[in-house]
Amino acid sequence: MILIVLLGGVIGIGIFLVFYALFPPRSSAAGTVAQIDALRERAQAVAPQAGQKAPAEDFKEQLGAWIADFYAKRGWQQRSIRSDLSILERSWETFLVSKIGLAALGFFATPVIFSLFWVLGLHLNILIPVWVTLLAAGGCFMLPDLEVRTDAKERREDFRRVVAAYLDLVSMNLAGGRGLPEALMAAAELSDSPAIRRIRFSLADARLSGQTQWTALRVLGEQIGIEELQDLGFALALVADDGAKIRQSLSSRAETMRRRELAELEGKAGAKSQSMLVAQMLLCAAFLLFLMYPAVMQIKSF
């Protein structure tokens, strides 16, 4: 009885804290700033394509917009996951809809499974289905985050390799006598890979909006979480104002990025070699046990 009362109290406090977090009494400063940022991003968003949309797609967009507004009003900015979605070129609203949909699937599918168990004659305590349902809903709610972070990590590694090659191209254009803005745009027009295309679009937007191109590179680095692009933007701003030797600076920066990438690849290869060694040792130990088992059983029989 005491355990039931304690569990009820803990559950009640948890429900109160969740309700207080979802529905605060007044908006904080972070929530107000987040609302302003959300309105500005929505104003700068690309206009939807013309044409009649399916009712399911329209409902999905409306639900995603409502959830995004719900996050913004409470100051839940989620900068890290937004950066991962930005480099993957995925929508924030679609991501939120997938999280809610998977959580609802885990929440409603688990009671159905336990109902089937009940029909088959497996009677369990009522607390077990409740906790399993909550855990399943929470786990399904976090699955899109794990997928996005894994994909974003791989995409960032590819992006860094492309940035190193892009710096070499910019250095070659500078050596050919072009200025820094022309060299940046000319190097971005030599390939149609997703990373180079993203850089080219950022440089073109900067030209239309009146910003400097190194500022556009820095902003792009902040959006997609590439520190090398942010450092490149700051470095180009310094050397462009001071008139330093830009070409040598870009070449050395590209070489440093390649050395860092090579060191990371060597570290991954070493980790895989160690894991293979451990697997081989376990396999040898299991084989030895398999050979020794008959002899040990015969010794015990005497």
C-alpha positions in Angstrom: 0.0 0.0 0.0 2.8 2.4 0.9 4.6 1.6 -2.4 1.4 2.3 -4.4 1.0 5.7 -2.6 4.6 6.6 -3.3 4.2 5.7 -7.0 1.0 7.7 -7.2 2.8 10.7 -5.6 5.7 10.5 -8.0 3.4 10.1 -11.0 1.3 13.1 -9.8 4.4 15.3 -9.4 5.7 14.2 -12.8 2.3 15.1 -14.5 2.4 18.5 -12.7 5.9 19.3 -13.8 5.1 18.3 -17.4 1.9 20.4 -17.4 3.8 23.4 -15.9 6.5 23.0 -18.6 4.0 22.8 -21.4 1.8 25.6 -20.1 3.8 28.1 -18.2 2.0 31.0 -16.5 3.7 33.7 -18.5 6.0 33.9 -21.5 9.7 34.3 -20.7 12.2 36.5 -22.5 13.6 33.5 -24.3 10.1 32.6 -25.5 9.5 36.1 -26.8 12.8 36.1 -28.7 12.1 32.7 -30.1 8.7 33.9 -31.4 10.4 36.8 -33.1 13.0 34.5 -34.7 10.2 32.1 -35.8 8.3 35.0 -37.4 11.4 36.2 -39.2 12.3 32.8 -40.5 8.8 32.3 -41.7 8.9 35.6 -43.5 12.2 34.7 -45.2 11.0 31.2 -46.1 10.5 30.2 -49.8 7.0 30.6 -51.0 5.1 27.3 -51.5 4.9 25.8 -54.9 1.8 26.5 -56.9 -0.7 23.7 -57.4 -3.4 21.8 -55.6 -2.0 19.8 -52.6 -3.4 16.5 -51.3 -5.5 16.8 -48.1 -3.0 14.6 -46.2 0.0 16.9 -47.2 -2.0 20.0 -46.3 -2.9 18.5 -42.9 0.7 17.5 -42.3 1.9 21.0 -43.0 -0.7 22.6 -40.8 0.1 20.2 -37.9 3.8 20.8 -38.4 3.3 24.6 -38.3 1.2 24.3 -35.2 3.8 22.2 -33.4 6.6 24.6 -34.5 4.6 27.5 -33.1 4.1 25.6 -29.9 7.8 25.1 -29.6 8.5 28.7 -30.4 6.1 30.1 -27.8 7.9 28.2 -25.1 11.4 29.1 -26.1 12.4 25.6 -27.2 14.8 26.6 -29.9 16.6 23.2 -30.4 19.6 24.8 -32.1 21.6 21.6 -32.4 18.8 19.5 -34.0 17.9 22.5 -36.3 21.6 22.6 -37.4 21.4 18.9 -38.2 18.2 19.4 -40.2 19.7 22.4 -42.0 22.7 20.4 -43.3 20.4 17.6 -44.3 18.0 20.1 -46.0 15.0 18.8 -44.1 12.1 20.8 -42.8 11.7 21.5 -39.1 8.0 21.1 -39.3 8.2 17.7 -41.0 10.6 16.6 -38.4 8.3 17.5 -35.6 5.4 15.8 -37.2 7.4 12.6 -37.6 8.3 12.7 -33.9 4.7 13.2 -32.8 3.5 10.5 -35.2 6.0 7.9 -34.0 5.3 8.7 -30.3 1.6 8.3 -31.0 2.3 5.0 -32.8 4.3 3.7 -29.8 1.7 4.9 -27.3 -1.3 3.2 -29.0 0.4 0.1 -30.4 1.7 -1.1 -27.0 -1.8 -1.4 -25.4 -3.0 -3.3 -28.4 -0.1 -5.8 -28.0 -0.8 -6.3 -24.3 -4.5 -6.7 -25.1 -3.6 -9.6 -27.4 -1.5 -11.1 -24.6 -4.6 -10.7 -22.3 -6.8 -12.5 -24.8 -4.2 -15.3 -25.1 -4.3 -15.8 -21.3 -1.2 -13.9 -20.2 -2.5 -11.8 -17.4 0.0 -9.1 -16.3 0.0 -6.5 -13.6 -1.6 -3.2 -14.7 1.5 -1.2 -14.0 3.6 -3.2 -16.5 1.6 -2.2 -19.6 1.4 1.4 -18.4 5.2 1.8 -17.9 6.0 -0.1 -21.1 3.6 2.2 -23.0 5.2 5.3 -21.7 8.7 4.0 -22.4 7.7 2.9 -25.9 6.2 6.4 -26.6 9.3 8.1 -25.3 11.6 5.9 -27.3 9.7 6.3 -30.5 9.7 10.1 -29.8 13.5 10.1 -29.7 14.1 7.9 -32.7 14.0 10.7 -35.3 16.6 12.6 -33.3 19.0 9.6 -33.4 18.5 9.2 -37.1 19.0 12.9 -37.9 22.1 13.1 -35.7 23.7 10.1 -37.4 22.9 11.3 -40.9 24.1 14.8 -40.1 27.4 13.6 -38.7 28.1 11.8 -42.0 27.0 14.7 -44.1 29.3 17.1 -42.1 32.3 14.9 -42.7 31.6 15.0 -46.5 31.0 18.7 -46.2 34.4 19.3 -44.6 36.1 17.3 -47.3 34.4 19.5 -49.9 35.3 22.7 -48.1 39.0 21.7 -48.2 38.8 21.1 -51.9 36.9 24.3 -52.3 39.6 26.3 -50.6 42.2 24.8 -53.0 40.0 25.9 -55.9 39.7 29.4 -54.5 43.5 29.6 -54.1 44.0 28.5 -57.7 41.6 31.2 -58.9 43.4 33.8 -56.8 46.7 32.7 -58.3 45.1 33.3 -61.8 44.7 36.9 -61.0 41.0 37.1 -59.8 39.8 39.1 -56.9 38.5 37.4 -53.7 34.7 37.8 -54.5 35.2 36.5 -58.0 37.4 33.7 -56.9 34.9 32.5 -54.3 32.0 32.5 -56.8 34.1 30.9 -59.6 35.3 28.1 -57.4 31.7 27.4 -56.3 30.5 27.1 -60.0 33.0 24.3 -60.9 30.9 21.5 -59.3 27.3 20.6 -58.7 27.7 18.5 -55.5 25.3 19.3 -52.7 27.9 21.0 -50.5 29.2 23.2 -53.4 25.7 24.0 -54.5 24.9 25.1 -50.9 27.9 27.4 -50.9 27.0 28.8 -54.3 23.5 29.6 -53.3 24.7 31.3 -50.1 27.2 33.5 -52.1 24.5 34.4 -54.7 22.1 35.4 -51.9 24.8 37.5 -50.3 25.3 39.3 -53.6 21.6 40.0 -54.0 21.2 41.1 -50.4 24.2 43.3 -50.3 26.2 41.3 -47.8 29.8 40.4 -48.1 30.5 36.9 -49.3 32.7 36.0 -46.3 29.7 37.0 -44.1 27.5 34.6 -46.1 30.0 31.8 -45.5 30.1 32.5 -41.8 26.3 32.5 -41.6 26.1 29.3 -43.5 28.7 27.7 -41.2 26.5 28.7 -38.2 23.4 27.3 -39.8 24.8 23.9 -40.6 27.2 23.5 -37.7 30.5 23.6 -39.7 33.1 25.4 -37.6 35.6 25.5 -40.6 33.2 27.7 -42.6 32.7 30.0 -39.6 36.5 30.3 -39.1 36.9 30.8 -42.9 34.4 33.7 -42.8 36.2 35.4 -40.0 39.6 34.9 -41.6 38.5 36.2 -45.0 37.0 39.3 -43.3 40.3 40.0 -41.6 42.5 39.4 -44.7 40.2 41.2 -47.0 40.3 44.4 -44.8 44.0 44.2 -44.1 45.1 43.2 -47.6 47.2 40.2 -46.4 48.2 37.3 -48.5 45.0 35.5 -49.0 46.1 32.7 -51.3 48.8 31.4 -48.9 46.3 31.6 -46.0 43.7 29.5 -47.9 46.2 26.9 -49.0 47.5 26.4 -45.5 44.0 26.2 -44.1 43.0 23.6 -46.7 46.2 21.6 -45.9 45.3 21.7 -42.2 41.8 20.4 -42.9 43.2 17.5 -44.9 45.7 16.6 -42.2 42.9 16.7 -39.6 40.7 14.5 -41.8 43.6 12.0 -42.3 44.2 11.8 -38.6 40.5 11.1 -38.0 40.5 8.4 -40.6 43.6 6.8 -39.1 41.9 6.9 -35.6 38.8 5.3 -37.0 40.8 2.6 -38.7 42.7 1.9 -35.5 39.5 1.6 -33.5 38.1 -0.8 -36.1 41.3 -2.9 -35.9 41.0 -3.1 -32.1 37.4 -4.2 -32.3 38.3 -6.9 -34.8 41.1 -8.1 -32.5 38.7 -8.3 -29.6 36.2 -10.3 -31.8 38.9 -12.7 -32.9 40.0 -13.2 -29.3 36.5 -14.0 -28.2 36.1 -16.4 -31.1 39.3 -18.2 -30.1 38.2 -18.4 -26.5 34.8 -19.9 -27.5 36.6 -22.4 -29.8 38.9 -23.5 -26.9 35.9 -24.0 -24.6 34.2 -26.1 -27.3 37.3 -28.3 -27.5 37.7 -28.6 -23.7 34.1 -29.3 -22.9 34.1 -33.1 -23.8 37.4 -33.7 -21.9 36.0 -31.9 -18.8 32.8 -33.9 -18.9 34.7 -37.2 -19.2 36.9 -36.2 -16.2 33.8 -35.4 -14.2 32.2 -38.8 -15.1 35.0 -40.8 -13.5 
